């Protein structure tokens, strides 16, 4: 088996598992939609930010939220694979740990982007008519961010032994990344302590870049957003690869 064939086999297995779990597909869409309807519409009735309806303003942040949650929680499947002894079979296969990791990342990103595409389509129903070029740009940006976050989730999963422990650590990582990303509020005029936290959060730059692409409101320079997201992706890929190399079945 070549490395390319091995990567494809791992990816295909992850994708088949995903499409068989219809509850997972549906549940991944419910939370973002509830945030848009309840939170966006509720506060949107009294809050307007920079001349934009609040629900429209947080829509890019909700897209990032979906990518963040789905990507990081994907790492728990490493633990379940270990418990079901599937991981042992993969690790003894004539395939490098790097290829296994790449296949897992691509499988996770595929499932995340299926959900994200559905949310992008839902945007049309709340009055956001994305042009084809904007749709493609946002899709590619979210895919890049999903690579970083899936890698991070797999890194956590590779170093944990129980699903309960993984969920504890994942929640500890997810909520600060989301709440301090500017997904729900503008980054201008923040208290110094909060501005400092948001500026060191890599997800902040993903939100900013997607928001700028969709509705034209951007806090940081475009190039700065891209560089930081690329750096974050590279760092998490390296950490994830290292974690898989030292992982035991």
C-alpha positions in Angstrom: 0.0 0.0 0.0 1.4 3.4 -1.0 1.2 6.4 1.4 -1.4 8.1 -0.9 -3.6 4.9 -0.9 -3.3 4.7 2.9 -4.3 8.3 3.4 -7.3 7.8 1.1 -8.3 4.6 3.0 -8.2 6.4 6.3 -10.1 9.4 4.9 -12.8 7.1 3.3 -13.3 5.3 6.6 -13.8 8.5 8.5 -16.3 9.8 5.9 -18.3 6.6 5.9 -18.5 6.6 9.7 -19.8 10.2 9.5 -22.5 9.7 6.9 -23.8 6.6 8.8 -24.3 8.7 11.9 -27.3 10.8 10.8 -27.9 12.0 14.4 -24.4 13.5 14.3 -25.1 15.4 11.1 -28.4 16.8 12.3 -27.1 17.7 15.8 -24.2 19.6 14.4 -26.5 22.0 12.6 -29.0 22.5 15.4 -26.8 24.5 17.8 -25.6 27.1 15.2 -29.1 27.6 14.0 -30.4 28.1 17.5 -27.7 30.7 18.1 -28.7 32.6 15.0 -32.4 32.4 15.7 -32.5 32.9 19.5 -29.4 34.9 20.2 -29.1 36.8 16.9 -32.8 37.7 16.6 -33.3 38.4 20.3 -30.4 40.8 20.6 -30.8 41.9 17.0 -34.1 43.5 17.9 -32.3 46.0 20.1 -28.7 46.0 18.9 -27.2 47.4 15.7 -23.5 47.3 15.1 -21.8 49.5 12.5 -25.1 49.9 10.7 -25.5 46.1 10.3 -28.3 43.9 11.8 -26.9 42.0 14.8 -27.9 38.6 13.4 -26.0 39.4 10.2 -23.0 40.7 12.2 -22.7 37.4 14.2 -23.3 35.1 11.3 -19.6 34.8 10.4 -18.9 34.1 14.1 -21.5 31.4 14.1 -19.8 29.8 11.1 -16.5 29.8 13.0 -18.3 28.4 16.0 -19.6 25.5 14.0 -16.0 24.8 12.6 -14.5 25.2 16.1 -16.9 22.8 17.9 -17.0 20.2 15.2 -13.3 20.2 14.6 -12.1 20.0 18.2 -14.7 17.4 19.2 -13.7 15.2 16.3 -10.6 14.3 18.3 -12.6 12.1 20.6 -12.9 9.6 17.8 -9.2 8.8 18.3 -10.1 7.6 21.8 -13.0 5.5 20.6 -10.8 4.0 17.9 -8.4 3.0 20.6 -11.1 1.5 22.8 -12.5 -0.5 19.8 -9.0 -1.7 18.9 -9.4 -0.1 15.4 -6.5 2.2 16.2 -4.2 -0.8 16.9 -5.0 -2.3 13.5 -4.2 1.1 11.8 -1.0 1.6 13.7 0.4 -1.8 12.8 -0.4 -1.3 9.1 2.5 -0.6 6.7 1.6 3.1 6.8 3.5 6.0 8.5 2.0 7.8 11.4 2.2 11.0 9.4 0.0 9.5 6.7 -2.5 8.2 9.3 -2.6 11.7 10.8 -3.1 13.3 7.4 -5.9 10.9 6.6 -7.6 11.7 9.9 -7.2 15.4 9.3 -8.7 15.2 5.8 -11.6 13.0 7.1 -12.3 15.5 9.9 -12.1 18.5 7.6 -14.5 16.8 5.2 -17.2 16.2 7.8 -16.7 19.8 9.2 -17.0 21.3 5.7 -20.2 19.3 4.9 -21.8 21.0 8.0 -20.3 24.4 7.1 -21.6 24.3 3.6 -25.1 23.6 4.9 -24.8 26.7 7.2 -23.5 28.8 4.3 -26.7 27.8 2.4 -28.8 28.7 5.4 -27.3 32.2 5.2 -29.5 32.8 2.1 -32.6 32.4 4.3 -31.5 35.1 6.7 -30.9 37.6 3.9 -27.2 37.1 3.2 -27.0 36.6 -0.6 -23.4 35.5 -1.0 -22.0 35.8 -4.5 -20.3 32.7 -5.9 -16.8 34.2 -5.5 -17.5 35.2 -1.9 -19.0 31.8 -1.2 -15.9 30.1 -2.5 -13.5 32.4 -0.6 -15.4 31.8 2.7 -15.4 28.1 2.1 -11.6 28.0 1.5 -11.0 30.2 4.6 -13.1 28.0 6.8 -11.4 24.9 5.4 -8.0 26.3 6.3 -9.2 27.0 9.8 -10.7 23.6 10.1 -7.3 22.0 9.2 -5.8 23.9 12.2 -8.6 23.0 14.6 -9.0 19.4 13.5 -5.3 19.0 14.0 -5.6 20.5 17.5 -8.5 18.2 18.4 -6.5 15.1 17.2 -3.5 16.3 19.2 -5.7 16.4 22.4 -7.3 13.0 21.5 -3.9 11.4 20.9 -2.8 12.3 24.4 -6.0 11.4 26.3 -7.2 8.0 27.4 -10.9 8.5 28.2 -13.7 10.3 26.4 -14.6 12.1 29.7 -11.1 13.5 30.1 -11.1 14.6 26.5 -14.4 16.4 26.8 -13.2 18.2 29.9 -10.0 19.4 28.2 -11.8 20.2 24.9 -14.5 22.3 26.6 -11.7 24.1 28.5 -10.1 25.0 25.1 -13.3 25.6 23.0 -15.2 28.1 25.1 -12.3 30.6 25.7 -11.4 30.4 22.0 -15.0 31.2 21.0 -16.0 33.8 23.6 -12.8 35.7 23.2 -12.8 35.7 19.4 -15.0 38.7 18.7 -17.6 36.3 17.2 -20.4 38.0 19.2 -19.0 41.6 19.7 -16.9 44.2 17.9 -13.2 44.3 18.7 -13.0 48.1 18.8 -13.3 50.0 22.1 -12.7 46.9 24.3 -11.2 47.2 27.8 -7.4 46.7 27.6 -7.4 43.3 29.3 -10.1 42.0 26.9 -8.4 43.4 23.9 -5.1 41.7 24.9 -6.9 38.3 25.2 -8.6 38.6 21.9 -5.4 39.6 20.1 -3.6 36.4 21.2 -6.5 34.2 20.2 -5.9 32.8 16.7 -9.6 32.2 16.2 -10.1 36.0 16.4 -8.3 36.4 13.1 -10.4 33.7 11.5 -13.6 35.5 12.6 -12.2 38.8 11.4 -11.3 37.5 8.0 -14.6 35.7 7.4 -16.6 38.7 8.6 -14.6 41.0 6.4 -15.2 38.7 3.4 -18.9 38.4 4.0 -20.0 41.8 5.2 -17.0 44.0 4.7 -16.3 44.8 8.4 -12.7 43.9 9.3 -10.6 45.0 12.3 -7.2 43.7 11.3 -5.4 44.0 8.0 -6.2 41.2 5.6 -2.6 40.1 5.3 -2.2 39.9 9.1 -5.3 37.6 9.4 -4.0 35.3 6.7 -0.5 35.1 8.1 -1.7 34.3 11.6 -4.2 31.7 10.5 -1.5 30.0 8.3 1.0 30.1 11.2 -1.6 28.6 13.5 -2.4 25.8 11.0 1.2 25.0 10.6 1.8 24.9 14.3 -1.1 22.6 15.0 -0.2 20.3 12.2 3.3 19.9 13.6 2.0 19.3 17.1 -0.5 16.8 15.8 2.1 14.9 13.8 4.4 14.8 16.8 1.5 13.5 19.0 0.6 10.7 16.5 4.3 9.7 16.3 4.5 9.2 20.0 1.0 7.8 20.5 0.7 4.2 21.7 -2.3 1.9 20.9 
